[in-house]
């Protein structure tokens, strides 16, 4: 299943959003423009849909409450999300959710609208007569209730399987020393090795063999990649061997890998692992620009080789990545900050014509994502 369109109302720093979503979508924008906030709406739907430890109330609390979720540039009380989707069989779905504070008493968060449409047939609309009789029912969505979502459970399963990747190499390298709690759904890769360990042995070996071929090209002197579990502690580890003037030098474990090697490894594993919606935050970090430039091509090749093409949403402002000629201009969204919040749009006609004339996305769109006064930064220190 893929998302085809999304509308937002009053979501974080966006007053309104109404844009298509492609199979591979690049979300561009300057620092603090709202790229992460836009990706977070898909994580929010995942958190609402989760069978264990999920739901509307927890998803809102985890984000700091309604005051952190609602756009500060508007007085409208409710937050709204509407997504159009299409299944592999061609079934068209629409899910809409709006919620707001109760406005009295305990200031509960209540559903002010929830609706599911399947092939233009409305399956339900809330609030209904039961909700009006018992308003406490509105503290939960039907999306999160097993007894209520039978007719559209494939939507719940799709949202709940969304994967977010923003691997932080230091957390992976020093996980034993840092210890502490791994965040739910592990967005920063602290449990990345455990995720690899949970995969079937043949699947794991096949994926690592593909990743090894890429690393042999991308990482100087890289020779081999393997997986092992510590015989004493049982902890999973990745190990690599590099070409060396001493042929019997041993393997190195992940704590000795470079940040870029770990980021590339995590990126490739995530692309190979599963078919659910994948959200990637700035995959270019810690990577050489020549490698970054090949990320779109690697994604496209992995997609072609997969039985089921997964939908990928990527936030970036990397010139190297966006210079790749294989990027479809129809899959680019640009976030532009303003006095009344950020707006998000597709490429306009002039930009599309420039791309047809041979210019890259980086040439045409990135200048619009740069701060207007960026060249004045050094003068600010005088």
N, C-alpha and C positions, 0 to 999 in steps of 0.2 A: 504494500500500500504506500502511496506517495501523497504528500501534501501538494496541492495545486495553487492555492490562494490563501491569503491570510488577511484578516482585518483586525485591527486593535483599536480600542477606545480607552483613553485615559491610562495607558500602561507606562509606568515609570516616566521617562522623559519624552514620551510620544503622546501628543494629544490624539492624533488619529494616524492609522496606518491602513493602507489598502493596496496591496501589491501581490503579484503572482510569485510563485516559488517554483523554481526549475529543479530538475533532477540533481544538478550540481549548481549550487547558488553561492556566489561570492559576495560577501557583505563588506563594503568598503566604507571608510570614514576616518576622520582624524581621531586623535586621542580624546577620550571622554565624550565622543559624539553619541554613543549609545549602541555600539556593536554588541557588547556583552548583554546589554539589556534586551536587545531584540532576540538574541539566541536564548535568553532565559525564559521567554514565553513558552518555548518548546519543552524546556526542563520543568517548567511549572505544570504543564499538562501531564508530563510524566509523573510528577510527584502527586498530583491529584488522583491519577489512575492507579497508583501502586496498591496492590492487594494488602501488603503488610507495611505498616508504618507510613501510610500515605493518607490522602484525603485533602479536601479543600482547606480545612482549618490548619492542618500542619504545614501545608505548602505555603500558606500566608504567614504563619508564625515564623517559619524558617527564613523568611525574607524580611523579617523585622516588623511585620504587621502592615495594615492598610496604609499607614502614613508613609511607609517606604515604597509601597507598591503603586500608589495612586499618583498620577502626574500632578506636580505642584503648580503647573501653569494653567490649570482649569479648576472651576468650582464644582464641576459635575461630580457627584459622589460615587458613581459606580464605575467599575473597571470592566471592560468588555473584550472578549476574545471570540473570533469566529474563523473557523478553518474549513476549507473545501478540500476533499480528498478523493482519490480514485483508487480502487482495488485492482489487483492484477487481472481480475475477470471483467473489469470495466464498470463495476458498480460504483456509483457516485454517492458520496456521503457529504453531509455538512453538520458540523458540531458548533453550537453557539453557547457561550457561557458569559453571564454578567453577574457581578456580586457587589455588595456594598455593606457598609456598617449599618446596623439597625437604626441608629439615630436616637436611641433612648435606652435607659436601663443599663444593662451590661455591655452595650455596644457590640452585640454579637455580629459576626459576619454572616450575612444571609444571601442566598441565591436570589437574584432579582429576575433572572431569565436563564433558562436552560432548554435547549431544543436540539433534537436530532432529526435530520431529513435524509431519507434513503431513496435515491432515484426519484426525487421530487415528491415523495410521499412523507408527510410529517408523522414520525413515530410517536412523538410526545412533545408537549410544550409545558413548561413550568413558569410560574406557580400554577398548580391545578387546584381543584376543589379540596383535595386532601391537604395540600399545603396551606391553604387559607384556613382550614379547620384547625390545623396543628402547625403553626409557624416554625416550630423547632425542627420540623422535617427539612426546612430550607437551610439548615446549617450543613447539610451534606448534599453533594451532587449525586445524580443517578449514575454518573460515570464511575464513581468509586464503590457503588453498591452492587454486590453480586446478584442479589435478588431482583434488582431493577434494571440491570444492563444486559439481560439475556439477548434481546433483539439486536443489540449493537455492540456485543462484546468484542468483536474484532477491532473496533475503534479503541476500546480500553486497552487491549493487548498491544496494539500498535503504539499508542502513546507511552505505555509503561515500559516498553523496551528501548526507548530512546537512549542513545549513548552520547556522553559528552566527554571530550578529550582535551585536556590542557596539561599534559604531563610536565611535572616540575622535577628535573633530574636530581636535584639535591635531596628531595624527599625520598626518592628511590635509592640513591646511593647510601644515604645515612639513616635508613628506616630503622635499623636496629638501635642505633645510638639515640635517635629522636624518640622512638617509642611513641607513646601517646595514642590517641584515638584516630582511627582512619575515618574521614568524613564519609557520610552515607553516599553510596554510589561511586565513591572514590574518584572524584573529578580530577585530582592532581596526580594520580598514578602511584600512590603509596602501596596499593595492593596489586600493582601491575603484574608482579611475578607470580602471585597467587592465582591471578586470572589465567596466566599461561599454564600454570600447573593443573588447573581444573579441566583443561581441554584434553580430548582423547589423545593418546600417545601418537597414533599415526597422523592425526590432524596436526598436532603440534610439530612433529618432525617435518611434515610437508611445508608448513608455513615458515618454519625457521630456515629450511633449505632455500626457499624463495628469498627470504630476507637476507640470508648469507650472500647470495649472488649480488644483491644490490649493494650491500656493505663492502664487498670486495672491490667494487668499482668506486664507491663514494669515499671510503676511508683508506688512507694510505697504509700500506703494509698489512692490511687486514687479510686474514687467511681463512679462519673457520669460526663458526658460531655453534654453540651447543647448550643444552639444558641439563641441569642436574639438581638433585636434592641432597642437602647435607646429611651425611650418614649419622651424625650425632644429634643434630637439632631438628632434622626433617624440613628445614627451610628451603624453599626453591631458590635457585640461582641461575643466572645466565653466565656463560663463560665464553671467552673469545681467545683465539690464538693469532698472534701477529708474526710476520716474517722477521727473522732475527739472525744476526751473524752467529749466534749460538743456537744451533738447531734444537737442542733439548730444553730450551727455556719453557717453563710451564705455561698453563693457561691463566688468563686474568679474569677475575669476576667483575660483575657489573659496577661495583664501587670504584673500579679503576677505569671504567669507560669514560670517554669525554661526554660532556653535556650534549653535544650535537649528535653523537652516536646513539645515545639513549633516546633523544627526541625522535630521530629518524626511525629507530627500531620500534618505538611506541606508535608512531604514525603508521608504519607499514603493517604492524600487527592489527591495529584497529581497523584498517581498510580491509584486511583479510578475514576478520573475525565477525561473522554475522551478516544479517541483511537488514537490520533495523535502521531507523533514522540516525545519522551520525552528525554530531555537532563538533566542529573543530575550531579551536581558538588560536589564531595566529600560529599556524604550523611552521612558519619560517624562523621562529626564535631559535637561536644557538646554531643555526645551520649556515654553511657557506652559501653565498648567493648563487653559485653555479648549480648546487644541489636544489636549492629552493626553486630555481627556474624550471626544474624537471618535475616538480610535485604534480602539476596538472596532468602531465603525460603519464606518470606512474599511476595516478588515480584512474585515469581513463583505461589503461591497460588492465588493471585489476578488475575494473567494472566489466570489461569485455569478457574476461575469463571466468567471471562468477556466474553461477546458475541464476541467481536473482540479483539484479542491480539494486544497490542500496542508494537511498537519497542522502546527499551530503551537503551540509551548510557550513561554509567556511568564512570566518572573519579574518580580514587581513588589510594591511596597508603596505605590503611589500612590493617594491618596484620590480624586483627580480621575478617574483611569482607571477605578477600580473603582466609581465612582458611576454609570457608564453603565448604563441599565436594560436594554440589549440583551445583557448578559453572562448566559450560561446558568449557573445555579448548579451544574448537574451537571458543569461543566467546571472547578470550583475545587478546588484542593488547598491545604491549610494545613499548614505546617511549624511544629512547636512544639518548641523546645529544652528539654532537661531534664538532670538530673544524669547520666543514663546514655545520653546522646546525644539526637539529635533524632528525633522521630516525624513521620510525614506522614499526613494523614487527609483524607477527604472532608468536606463540610458535614454536620453532624449534623441530626437531626430538628427540634430547636428552631430552629436557624438556618434550615433550609429553610422552616419555617412562617412565620418572620418575613419572609423574602424574598417568600413568596406573599402576605403581607399588605401588601406595597408598599415594604418597606425595601430599600435597595440592598446589594450585596455589601460596599461600604465601611462602611455603617452596622452591618452584622451581623457580618462576619468580621474586618475590620481591627482592631477593639479587641483581639481575641485574639492579634493579631500584634505588638502594641505591648509594649515592655518594661514590666513592672509598675511599675517605679520611675522611669519616664521623667521625671515631673514633678519629681523630686528632682535632676536633672542640674545645675541652676544652683546649688543649695545645696552641691554637692560642691566648688565653687570657693571657698567661704568659708574 
